């Protein structure tokens, strides 16, 4: 199952090289872009012993510096929170994004220790150059069976941005939406923020919530 975990963490790291190339990103087709940065991120992880050993702070720093500027994480978080997002204050929205990001990074950081000989293979993409949103389908291949990893991207003035990821038939946003809705329904938006913060704190201390 480690291949699935690698796919999940790679879904956060796939846009790493975009941090230095906004203009270049606009010139690339979305599938070519996914292929290029996915491969280079995997190679970077293989070469970094501290990340492979699960150094969460270094992983978070990597995500902050190279990934988050090129993922529409507000849209991703808002979709996961669902209809309650509009009820949240700007401060609550920011805290939701911050805690959700840490949750994802911490949840899947252990997968990086499993990176060995994985490669990324593109599947044929349907669409036209005029599309504002596309789905890029890939497979992570290495030890074990190939893992399906698909991306939803939107065209923005800054280039293509990811806003959802599908791992083996499950979209990340939909996976969290039900549990988030249940927590908000029971304890409100602050309750969800508190729950996420508690889980992140417990993960940081090596305990389970």
C-alpha positions as CSV (number, residue, x, y, z in Angstrom):
1,X,0.0,0.0,0.0
2,X,3.0,2.3,0.2
3,X,2.7,3.1,-3.5
4,X,-0.7,4.7,-2.8
5,X,0.8,6.8,0.0
6,X,3.6,7.9,-2.3
7,X,0.9,9.0,-4.8
8,X,-0.8,11.0,-2.2
9,X,2.2,12.9,-1.1
10,X,3.3,13.4,-4.7
11,X,-0.1,15.0,-5.3
12,X,1.0,17.8,-3.0
13,X,4.5,18.0,-4.4
14,X,3.9,17.7,-8.1
15,X,4.2,21.4,-8.9
16,X,7.5,22.0,-7.2
17,X,9.4,23.4,-10.1
18,X,6.7,26.0,-10.9
19,X,7.9,28.2,-8.2
20,X,10.7,29.5,-10.5
21,X,8.8,29.5,-13.8
22,X,5.4,31.2,-14.0
23,X,5.9,32.2,-17.6
24,X,7.3,28.8,-18.5
25,X,4.3,27.2,-16.8
26,X,1.9,29.1,-19.0
27,X,3.7,27.9,-22.1
28,X,3.5,24.2,-21.2
29,X,0.6,21.9,-21.8
30,X,-0.8,20.7,-18.5
31,X,0.0,17.1,-19.1
32,X,3.6,17.9,-20.1
33,X,3.9,20.0,-17.0
34,X,2.6,17.3,-14.7
35,X,5.0,14.8,-16.2
36,X,8.1,17.1,-15.9
37,X,7.6,18.2,-12.3
38,X,6.4,14.8,-11.0
39,X,9.5,13.2,-12.3
40,X,11.8,15.9,-11.0
41,X,10.2,15.9,-7.6
42,X,10.6,12.2,-7.2
43,X,14.2,12.5,-8.1
44,X,14.7,15.3,-5.5
45,X,13.0,13.2,-2.8
46,X,15.3,10.2,-3.6
47,X,18.3,12.5,-3.1
48,X,17.2,14.0,0.2
49,X,17.8,11.7,3.2
50,X,16.1,13.9,5.7
51,X,12.9,14.0,3.8
52,X,13.0,10.3,3.3
53,X,13.4,9.9,7.0
54,X,10.2,11.8,7.6
55,X,11.5,15.3,8.6
56,X,8.1,16.9,8.7
57,X,9.4,20.5,9.2
58,X,11.5,20.1,6.1
59,X,8.6,18.7,4.1
60,X,6.4,21.6,5.2
61,X,9.1,24.1,4.2
62,X,9.4,22.4,0.8
63,X,5.6,22.6,0.3
64,X,5.4,26.2,1.4
65,X,8.3,27.4,-0.8
66,X,7.7,25.4,-3.9
67,X,4.2,23.9,-4.0
68,X,1.6,26.1,-2.4
69,X,2.0,29.2,-4.6
70,X,1.0,27.0,-7.5
71,X,-1.9,25.0,-6.1
72,X,-5.3,26.7,-5.6
73,X,-5.4,25.6,-2.0
74,X,-8.1,28.0,-1.1
75,X,-10.4,26.3,-3.7
76,X,-9.3,22.9,-2.5
77,X,-10.0,23.7,1.1
78,X,-13.3,25.5,0.3
79,X,-14.5,22.5,-1.6
80,X,-13.6,20.2,1.2
81,X,-15.5,22.4,3.7
82,X,-18.4,22.6,1.3
83,X,-21.4,25.0,1.9
84,X,-20.0,26.0,5.3
85,X,-17.1,27.8,3.7
86,X,-19.1,30.9,3.0
87,X,-20.2,31.0,6.6
88,X,-16.6,31.2,7.8
89,X,-14.9,34.5,8.6
90,X,-11.7,35.4,6.8
91,X,-9.8,34.4,9.9
92,X,-11.5,31.0,10.1
93,X,-10.9,30.4,6.4
94,X,-7.2,31.1,6.9
95,X,-7.0,28.8,9.9
96,X,-8.9,26.0,8.0
97,X,-6.4,26.3,5.1
98,X,-3.4,26.3,7.5
99,X,-4.6,23.3,9.5
100,X,-5.7,21.3,6.4
101,X,-2.4,21.8,4.7
102,X,-0.5,20.5,7.8
103,X,-2.9,17.6,8.1
104,X,-2.2,16.5,4.5
105,X,1.5,16.9,4.8
106,X,1.8,15.0,8.1
107,X,-0.6,12.3,7.0
108,X,1.4,11.4,4.0
109,X,4.9,12.3,5.0
110,X,5.7,8.7,5.9
111,X,5.3,7.8,2.2
112,X,8.4,9.7,1.3
113,X,10.5,7.1,3.1
114,X,9.2,4.5,0.7
115,X,10.4,6.3,-2.5
116,X,12.7,4.0,-4.4
117,X,12.4,3.4,-8.2
118,X,9.0,5.0,-8.8
119,X,8.3,6.7,-12.1
120,X,5.4,8.7,-13.5
121,X,3.6,7.7,-16.7
122,X,1.1,9.9,-18.5
123,X,-2.2,8.6,-19.9
124,X,-3.7,10.2,-23.1
125,X,-5.4,13.5,-22.2
126,X,-8.7,14.6,-23.7
127,X,-9.4,18.3,-24.2
128,X,-8.4,21.3,-26.3
129,X,-6.1,24.3,-25.9
130,X,-9.0,26.5,-25.1
131,X,-10.2,24.5,-22.0
132,X,-10.2,26.4,-18.8
133,X,-10.2,23.2,-16.7
134,X,-8.7,19.8,-17.5
135,X,-8.0,16.4,-16.0
136,X,-4.5,14.9,-16.3
137,X,-4.3,11.2,-15.7
138,X,-1.1,9.5,-14.6
139,X,0.2,6.2,-13.1
140,X,2.9,5.9,-10.5
141,X,4.9,2.8,-11.4
142,X,7.5,1.0,-9.3
143,X,7.3,-1.8,-6.8
144,X,3.8,-3.4,-6.8
145,X,0.9,-2.6,-9.0
146,X,0.6,0.8,-10.8
147,X,-1.2,3.5,-8.8
148,X,-3.8,5.7,-10.5
149,X,-3.1,9.4,-9.8
150,X,-5.2,12.0,-11.6
151,X,-5.2,15.8,-11.3
152,X,-7.9,18.5,-11.8
153,X,-6.2,21.7,-13.0
154,X,-7.6,25.1,-13.8
155,X,-6.1,27.8,-16.0
156,X,-5.3,31.0,-14.2
157,X,-3.4,34.2,-15.1
158,X,-0.4,32.7,-13.3
159,X,-0.6,29.4,-15.2
160,X,-2.1,26.0,-14.5
161,X,-3.0,25.2,-10.9
162,X,-4.1,22.0,-9.3
163,X,-7.3,22.1,-7.2
164,X,-8.1,18.4,-6.6
165,X,-6.4,15.0,-6.9
166,X,-7.8,11.5,-7.5
167,X,-5.9,8.5,-6.0
168,X,-7.1,5.1,-7.1
169,X,-10.6,6.4,-7.9
170,X,-11.0,8.6,-4.8
171,X,-11.0,12.4,-5.1
172,X,-9.1,14.0,-2.2
173,X,-11.7,16.8,-1.7
174,X,-14.7,14.5,-1.6
175,X,-12.8,12.1,0.7
176,X,-12.7,14.9,3.4
177,X,-16.0,16.6,2.7
178,X,-18.2,14.2,4.6
179,X,-16.1,14.1,7.7
180,X,-15.7,17.9,7.7
181,X,-19.5,18.4,7.3
182,X,-20.2,16.0,10.2
183,X,-17.8,17.9,12.5
184,X,-19.1,21.3,11.5
185,X,-22.7,20.1,12.0
186,X,-21.9,18.9,15.5
187,X,-19.5,21.6,16.7
188,X,-19.4,24.4,14.2
189,X,-16.6,25.8,12.1
190,X,-14.4,26.4,15.2
191,X,-15.0,22.8,16.2
192,X,-13.6,21.6,12.9
193,X,-10.6,24.0,13.2
194,X,-10.0,22.7,16.8
195,X,-10.3,19.1,15.6
196,X,-7.8,19.6,12.8
197,X,-5.4,21.4,15.2
198,X,-5.7,18.6,17.7
199,X,-4.9,16.0,15.2
200,X,-1.9,17.9,14.0
201,X,-0.7,18.5,17.5
202,X,-1.1,14.8,18.3
203,X,0.8,13.8,15.2
204,X,3.6,16.2,16.0
205,X,4.0,14.6,19.5
206,X,3.8,11.1,18.1
207,X,0.5,10.3,19.7
208,X,-2.9,9.5,18.2
209,X,-6.0,11.6,18.6
